Amino acid sequence: MPSGQCVTLAFCGMIGAFPHAECNPPRSMPMEFVLVPGPMVRASSLEPTACHLEGLGHRIQLPDVLAHRHTPPAWREWTFHLAALLDLSPRSVLVGHSSGTALIADLAVRLPCRCLIMVDGEVPPSKGAAAPIRPALRELIERFARPDGTLPIWSRWQGDQRRDALLGLDILGRDPSALAAFESDLPELSIK
C-alpha cells in the first residue's frame, strides 16, 4: 500500500460523523497537518513530529492554547480556543495525540478538514458531538485533583513505578535535568 493511504482507509467508515471531512483527497500536493496534543502537555511535545513533516515539504500548524493565555481554559472550552488559533481548509489533516483525539473530533464537526488521525487516544462516538473529556477520564483525574480543583502536572499524577515504566518516565527520570526540562513545559489544569 502506498504511503499515506492508511489514513484514508482508517477513517472512511467514520466520515458520516464528521460532515466536513472528505474521504479521497488528491495525493499530488503537499499535505496540511494540524498537530493537536492533549491539554495535559504543550505543543512542544509534538515539535519533533512537526519538524519531520515540514522537512518532507508539508504545511504544519501546531497550535499551543497555553502560549496565548496566562491560565489554561476549562476543558469544555479548549476546542473553542484551538479553533481561534487555526486556519483550516478542506485539505487539513487533523492529528490528535492522547486526549487531543477528542479535541480533533470536536473540531472536525465544526470546521472543514480532510481527515482525522488519532494517535494513542480515544475514538469518538460514531454520531453526535464528541465531549472534550470523557466521563471515565474525568472520574480518573478527579482523584488526583487538589481541593481547589487543580491537577498536578500529569507526570506526577500517580508516582506508580509500573505506570512510569509504561510511559517512559522512568527512563527520563534517570537524567534529572532532562526530566526537569520536560516537566517545566507541562501545565497544571483545572477540572472545573
C-alpha positions in Angstrom: 0.0 0.0 0.0 1.5 3.4 -0.9 2.4 5.7 1.9 -0.4 7.8 3.3 -3.3 5.7 2.1 -3.8 4.1 5.5 -5.2 7.4 6.8 -8.0 7.4 4.2 -8.8 3.7 4.8 -8.8 4.1 8.5 -11.4 6.9 8.6 -13.7 6.4 5.6 -16.1 4.3 7.7 -16.4 7.2 10.2 -16.8 10.1 7.8 -20.5 10.3 8.4 -19.9 11.6 11.9 -17.7 14.4 10.5 -19.7 16.3 7.9 -16.7 18.5 6.8 -14.3 15.6 6.2 -13.7 14.2 2.7 -12.6 10.6 2.0 -10.5 10.7 -1.1 -8.1 13.6 -1.1 -5.7 14.2 -4.0 -2.1 13.0 -3.3 -0.2 15.2 -5.8 0.5 18.1 -3.5 2.0 18.6 0.0 -0.5 17.9 2.8 -1.6 20.2 5.6 -1.2 18.7 9.1 -2.7 20.2 12.2 -1.0 18.6 15.2 -3.0 18.7 18.4 -1.6 17.5 21.7 -3.8 16.7 24.7 -4.4 19.6 27.1 -2.0 17.9 29.7 1.0 18.7 27.5 2.1 21.6 25.4 2.6 21.8 21.7 6.3 21.3 22.2 5.6 17.6 22.8 4.8 17.4 19.0 7.6 19.7 17.7 9.9 16.8 16.6 7.0 15.4 14.5 6.2 18.8 13.1 9.9 19.4 12.1 10.0 16.0 10.4 6.8 16.6 8.4 8.0 20.1 7.5 11.2 18.6 6.3 9.1 16.4 3.9 7.5 19.5 2.5 4.2 19.5 4.3 2.5 22.5 5.8 2.2 22.3 9.6 0.1 24.0 12.2 1.0 23.3 15.8 -1.4 25.3 18.0 -0.5 26.0 21.6 -3.5 27.2 23.5 -1.4 27.8 26.6 1.0 30.1 24.8 -1.8 32.7 24.4 -3.2 32.5 27.9 -2.0 33.2 31.4 -4.1 30.3 32.8 -5.4 27.3 31.0 -9.0 27.4 29.8 -11.6 25.0 31.1 -11.5 21.7 29.2 -15.0 22.2 27.9 -13.7 25.4 26.2 -10.5 24.0 24.8 -11.8 23.3 21.3 -13.1 26.9 21.0 -9.6 28.2 21.9 -7.9 25.8 19.4 -10.3 26.8 16.6 -9.3 30.5 17.1 -5.7 29.6 16.5 -6.2 27.6 13.3 -6.5 28.3 9.7 -8.2 25.1 8.5 -9.0 24.2 4.9 -10.7 21.1 3.3 -7.1 19.8 2.8 -6.2 19.9 6.6 -5.4 16.6 8.2 -6.2 16.8 12.0 -3.8 14.8 14.1 -4.7 14.3 17.7 -2.5 12.7 20.3 -3.8 11.3 23.6 -6.7 13.4 24.8 -6.2 15.6 21.8 -8.1 13.0 19.8 -11.4 14.1 21.4 -10.5 17.7 20.5 -9.9 17.0 16.9 -13.1 15.0 16.7 -14.9 18.1 18.0 -13.0 20.4 15.6 -14.0 18.1 12.6 -17.7 18.5 13.3 -17.3 22.3 13.3 -14.6 23.0 10.7 -13.5 21.7 7.3 -10.8 19.1 7.2 -9.6 16.2 5.0 -9.5 13.5 7.7 -8.5 12.7 11.2 -5.6 10.7 12.6 -6.0 9.7 16.2 -2.8 8.6 18.0 -2.9 6.8 21.3 -6.2 8.3 22.3 -9.9 7.6 22.4 -12.1 7.0 19.4 -15.1 9.4 19.3 -18.7 8.4 19.1 -19.9 7.5 15.6 -22.7 10.0 15.8 -23.2 13.2 17.7 -20.8 15.6 19.4 -17.6 14.4 21.0 -17.1 15.6 24.5 -13.7 17.3 25.1 -13.2 14.9 28.1 -14.8 11.5 28.5 -16.7 10.9 31.8 -14.3 7.9 32.6 -11.2 10.1 32.2 -12.8 12.9 34.3 -13.5 10.3 37.0 -9.9 9.1 36.9 -8.3 12.6 37.1 -10.7 13.9 39.8 -8.8 11.5 42.2 -5.6 13.5 41.6 -7.2 16.9 41.9 -6.3 19.2 44.8 -9.1 20.7 46.9 -9.3 23.8 44.6 -9.8 21.5 41.6 -6.3 21.9 40.1 -4.4 18.9 38.9 -0.7 18.4 39.3 1.2 18.0 36.1 0.3 14.7 34.5 3.7 13.1 35.0 3.1 13.4 38.8 -0.4 12.0 38.9 0.3 8.7 40.4 4.0 8.1 41.0 3.4 4.4 40.3 6.6 2.6 39.1 4.7 0.4 36.6 2.9 3.4 35.1 6.2 5.4 34.9 7.8 2.4 33.1 4.9 2.2 30.6 5.1 5.9 29.8 8.9 6.1 29.7 9.1 8.4 32.7 11.4 6.0 34.5 14.0 6.4 31.7 13.6 10.2 31.6 13.9 10.3 35.3 17.4 8.9 35.1 18.5 12.3 33.9 17.2 14.8 36.4 17.9 17.8 34.1 16.0 16.2 31.2 13.1 15.4 33.4 13.0 18.9 34.8 13.1 20.4 31.3 10.2 18.0 30.2 8.1 18.8 33.2 8.7 22.6 33.0 6.5 22.7 29.9 3.6 20.7 31.4 0.6 22.7 32.5 -1.4 22.4 35.7 -5.1 22.2 34.7 -8.3 22.6 36.5 -11.1 20.0 36.4 -13.7 22.7 37.0 
